[in-house]
Amino acid sequence: MDKLVSIIVPAYNEEENIEPLVEAVYNMLKKNKFHYELIIVDDGSEDETYLRAKETSKIHDFVKITRNNRKMGVTNALLTGFKIAEGDIFVYFPADLQYSPEDIPRMINKIQEGFDIVCGWKVGRYGKKFISDIYNMLSRLLFHIPVHDLNSIKAFKREVVSVIPWRKDWHRYIVVMAFEQGFNVGEIKVDIYPRKYGISKFRGPMRIVIGILDLITVKFQLSLMRKPMLYFGIMGGSLLFAGFIIGIIALYMRYGLGRGYRLFLFLVIFLVLSGISLFTLGFLAEAIAGIRDEIHQLKSSKR
C-alpha cells in the first residue's frame, strides 16, 4: 500500500492564496501515485483565511482544517498540524505559493530512496536571497550539514518529529537537528516564484537578529551541551592557570624586585574568580545535560 503523505501548510492572513493553493495541490494529486492529505493550519489569522480553507474542505475530501486561536508562529502551527496528521511522511509547505506542489512528489521519491529528510534548494531570484545565502553559509560552517538551503520546503519521515526539540522559530533547524540525531539528509533543487498575493510575514531587521541568536542557541544546544564540562573546564582551567602565572610574577616583583603593582592583584583576583565561575557553570551544565538525556531516554522508551 502506498504511504500516506501529510502536507502541512501554516497560514497567517493568506486568504487570497488558499483557493489557488488547494487547486494546485489537487492538480498535483491527479498525476501521482502517493496518497496525500492537505492540512491547512490557520495561525490566528485576522482575515478570512480560515473561512476560505473551510470552503475548500467541503469541496475536496483530502483537505483538513485546524487552527490556533491566536498567532503562535510557524513552529507552533506545524506542531498543531502534526497532531492531526495521519501520514508516514510530513511535508512542510508555505501558503504563499512561492513553491510549486509539483516538487513534492520528487521529494517523496527522494525519501523512498533512503533519505529521512529532504529539503528544497531554492533556484531563482527572490527578495531575501543575500540574507538567506549568508544564513545558510553560517549554518554549513557551524553544523557541517550536507545541504545548501535550510529555508525552503521540506519533507521528512514521521519519526523525525518525535526526536528533535521544538521551540519557537526552531522550524528553521529541522534539518540541523535531524542531522545531529543521525538521520540521512538530502536535497533537490526547487524553483521559487514571486509572491502573487499578500505580503511576506518574515520581514524587518529583527528577523535577522532573531535568526542569528537562534543559530547560536542551537549550536550551543547541539555542541556545548553535549560535553559542557569539556568547554567550560578548558576555559576555566586556562583562566586559573593564567591567574597562577601572573600571581607568581606579582610575588616576584613585590618581594624580589621590591616593586608592587595593585593592577596585578586585581587581575589575579579577576582571573581566579572567572576560572572558578566557569568551572561551576560547567558542573551545572553537566547536571542539566544529564537530566535532559534522562528525559530523552524516557521519551524514547515510551515510543
C-alpha positions in Angstrom: 0.0 0.0 0.0 1.3 3.5 -0.9 2.4 5.6 2.1 0.2 8.5 3.2 1.8 11.9 2.9 0.6 14.8 5.1 1.3 18.2 3.5 1.2 20.7 6.4 0.6 24.4 5.5 0.8 27.0 8.2 -1.2 30.1 7.1 -1.5 33.5 8.6 -3.5 36.1 6.7 -3.3 34.2 3.4 -7.0 34.4 2.3 -6.2 35.1 -1.3 -3.7 32.2 -1.6 -5.8 29.4 -0.1 -8.0 28.5 -3.0 -5.2 28.7 -5.6 -3.0 26.6 -3.3 -5.6 23.9 -2.9 -6.3 23.8 -6.6 -2.5 23.4 -7.3 -2.3 20.6 -4.8 -5.4 18.9 -6.4 -3.8 19.1 -9.9 -0.6 17.5 -8.5 -2.6 14.7 -6.8 -4.3 13.7 -10.0 -0.9 12.9 -11.5 0.8 11.0 -8.7 0.5 7.6 -7.1 1.0 8.6 -3.4 -1.9 9.2 -1.1 -2.0 12.7 0.2 -3.8 14.8 2.8 -3.5 18.6 2.9 -3.6 20.1 6.4 -4.1 23.9 6.5 -3.3 25.4 9.9 -4.8 28.8 10.3 -2.4 30.5 12.7 -4.8 33.0 14.3 -5.4 34.9 11.0 -7.2 38.3 11.2 -8.7 37.9 7.7 -10.9 35.2 6.1 -8.1 32.5 5.8 -10.0 30.1 8.0 -13.3 30.5 6.2 -11.7 30.1 2.8 -10.0 27.0 4.0 -13.2 25.6 5.3 -14.9 26.2 2.0 -12.2 24.2 0.2 -12.5 21.3 2.6 -16.2 21.0 1.7 -15.2 20.5 -2.0 -12.1 18.4 -1.5 -12.0 15.5 0.9 -8.2 15.4 1.1 -8.2 18.8 2.8 -8.2 19.1 6.6 -8.5 22.3 8.6 -7.3 23.2 12.1 -6.4 26.5 13.7 -4.7 28.3 16.6 -6.8 30.8 18.5 -4.0 33.4 18.1 -0.9 33.8 16.1 1.7 31.4 17.5 4.3 31.3 14.8 5.3 28.7 12.2 6.8 26.2 14.6 3.7 26.0 16.7 1.5 25.9 13.6 3.4 22.9 12.4 3.0 21.2 15.8 -0.7 21.8 15.6 -0.7 20.2 12.2 1.3 17.2 13.4 -1.4 16.4 16.0 -4.0 15.6 13.4 -1.7 14.4 10.6 -2.0 10.7 9.8 0.8 10.4 7.2 4.0 8.4 7.4 5.8 11.3 5.7 5.3 15.0 6.5 5.8 17.9 4.1 6.3 21.5 5.4 4.8 23.7 2.6 4.3 27.5 3.0 0.9 29.0 1.9 2.4 31.9 -0.1 2.5 30.0 -3.5 6.2 30.7 -3.9 6.8 27.0 -4.4 5.0 24.5 -6.7 3.3 21.4 -5.3 4.7 19.6 -8.3 8.0 19.4 -6.4 6.5 17.5 -3.6 6.5 14.1 -5.4 10.1 14.5 -6.2 10.9 15.0 -2.6 8.9 11.9 -1.6 10.7 9.9 -4.2 14.0 11.0 -2.6 12.8 9.8 0.7 11.8 6.5 -0.9 15.4 6.2 -2.0 16.5 6.0 1.7 16.7 9.6 3.0 14.9 10.6 6.2 14.6 14.3 5.4 14.8 16.1 2.1 14.9 19.8 1.7 14.4 22.1 -1.3 17.3 24.1 -2.6 15.8 27.3 -4.0 16.6 28.2 -7.6 15.6 31.6 -8.9 15.6 35.2 -7.8 13.9 36.3 -4.6 14.0 39.3 -2.3 15.9 37.8 0.7 18.4 35.8 -1.3 21.5 37.6 0.1 20.4 37.2 3.7 19.4 33.6 3.1 22.8 32.8 1.5 24.7 34.3 4.5 22.5 32.3 6.9 22.9 29.1 5.0 26.7 29.6 4.8 26.9 30.1 8.5 24.8 27.0 9.1 27.0 24.9 7.0 30.1 26.2 8.8 28.7 25.6 12.2 26.9 22.3 11.7 28.6 20.8 8.7 25.3 19.8 7.1 25.4 18.4 3.6 22.7 20.7 2.1 22.7 24.2 0.7 19.4 25.6 1.9 17.6 25.4 5.2 14.9 28.0 4.4 12.7 26.1 1.9 10.1 23.4 1.7 10.9 20.1 3.4 9.8 16.5 3.5 10.6 14.2 6.4 9.6 10.9 8.0 7.2 11.0 10.9 9.8 9.7 13.3 11.9 12.8 12.8 9.3 14.9 14.6 9.4 12.9 17.8 13.2 13.1 18.4 14.0 16.7 18.0 13.2 19.7 20.3 10.6 22.1 19.1 10.9 25.7 20.3 9.6 28.9 18.9 11.0 29.6 15.4 13.1 26.4 15.5 11.3 25.0 12.4 14.3 26.5 10.6 16.5 24.0 12.2 14.6 20.8 11.5 17.4 19.7 9.1 20.2 20.6 11.5 18.7 18.8 14.5 17.7 15.8 12.4 21.2 15.5 11.0 22.7 15.7 14.5 20.4 12.8 15.5 21.8 10.6 12.8 19.1 10.9 10.1 20.1 10.9 6.4 19.6 14.3 4.9 19.2 15.0 1.1 18.1 17.8 -1.1 16.6 18.6 -4.5 16.5 21.9 -6.5 13.2 23.6 -6.5 12.0 26.7 -8.3 10.9 29.7 -6.3 8.3 32.2 -7.7 7.3 35.7 -6.8 4.5 36.1 -4.3 1.2 36.9 -6.1 -0.9 37.9 -3.2 -0.3 39.4 0.2 3.0 40.4 1.8 5.7 38.4 3.4 5.3 37.7 7.2 9.0 37.5 7.7 10.4 40.9 7.2 12.4 43.5 9.0 15.9 43.6 10.7 14.6 41.9 13.9 14.1 38.7 11.9 17.8 38.8 11.1 18.8 39.3 14.7 16.4 36.6 15.9 17.7 34.2 13.3 21.4 34.8 14.3 20.6 34.4 18.0 18.7 31.2 17.4 21.6 29.9 15.3 24.0 30.5 18.2 21.5 28.9 20.7 21.1 25.8 18.5 24.8 25.5 18.2 25.1 25.7 22.0 22.5 23.1 22.4 24.0 20.7 19.9 27.6 21.2 20.7 28.4 22.7 24.1 25.6 20.9 25.9 26.9 17.5 24.7 30.1 17.9 26.8 29.7 21.2 28.7 32.4 20.5 31.2 34.9 20.0 28.4 34.3 23.5 27.1 33.8 25.3 30.4 36.6 23.3 32.1 39.1 24.2 29.4 38.2 27.9 29.6 38.1 27.9 33.4 41.4 26.0 33.7 43.1 28.4 31.3 42.0 31.4 33.4 43.1 29.8 36.6 46.5 28.9 35.1 46.8 32.5 33.8 45.9 33.8 37.3 48.5 31.5 38.9 51.3 32.6 36.5 50.5 36.3 36.9 50.4 35.7 40.7 53.9 34.2 40.7 55.1 37.2 38.6 53.5 39.6 41.0 55.1 38.0 44.0 58.5 38.0 42.4 58.2 41.7 41.5 56.9 42.6 45.0 59.4 40.6 47.1 62.2 40.0 44.6 62.4 43.4 43.0 60.7 45.4 45.7 58.1 46.8 43.4 54.4 46.1 43.7 51.6 46.8 41.3 48.0 46.8 42.5 46.8 46.2 39.0 48.4 42.7 39.1 46.5 41.9 42.3 43.1 42.9 40.7 44.0 40.9 37.6 44.8 37.8 39.6 41.6 38.1 41.5 39.6 38.6 38.3 41.2 35.6 36.6 40.8 33.2 39.5 37.2 34.2 40.2 36.3 33.9 36.5 38.0 30.5 36.3 36.1 29.2 39.3 32.8 30.6 37.9 33.4 28.8 34.6 34.1 25.5 36.4 30.9 26.0 38.4 28.9 26.7 35.2 30.4 23.5 33.8 29.2 21.4 36.7 25.7 22.9 36.5 25.6 22.4 32.7 26.6 18.8 33.1 23.8 18.2 35.6 21.3 19.8 33.2 22.6 17.8 30.3 22.3 14.6 32.4 18.6 15.4 33.2 17.9 16.2 29.5 19.4 12.9 28.4 17.3 11.0 31.0 14.1 12.7 29.8 15.1 11.9 26.2 15.6 8.2 27.1 12.2 8.1 28.8 10.5 9.6 25.8 12.3 7.1 23.5 11.2 4.2 25.7 7.6 5.2 25.5 7.5 5.4 21.7 
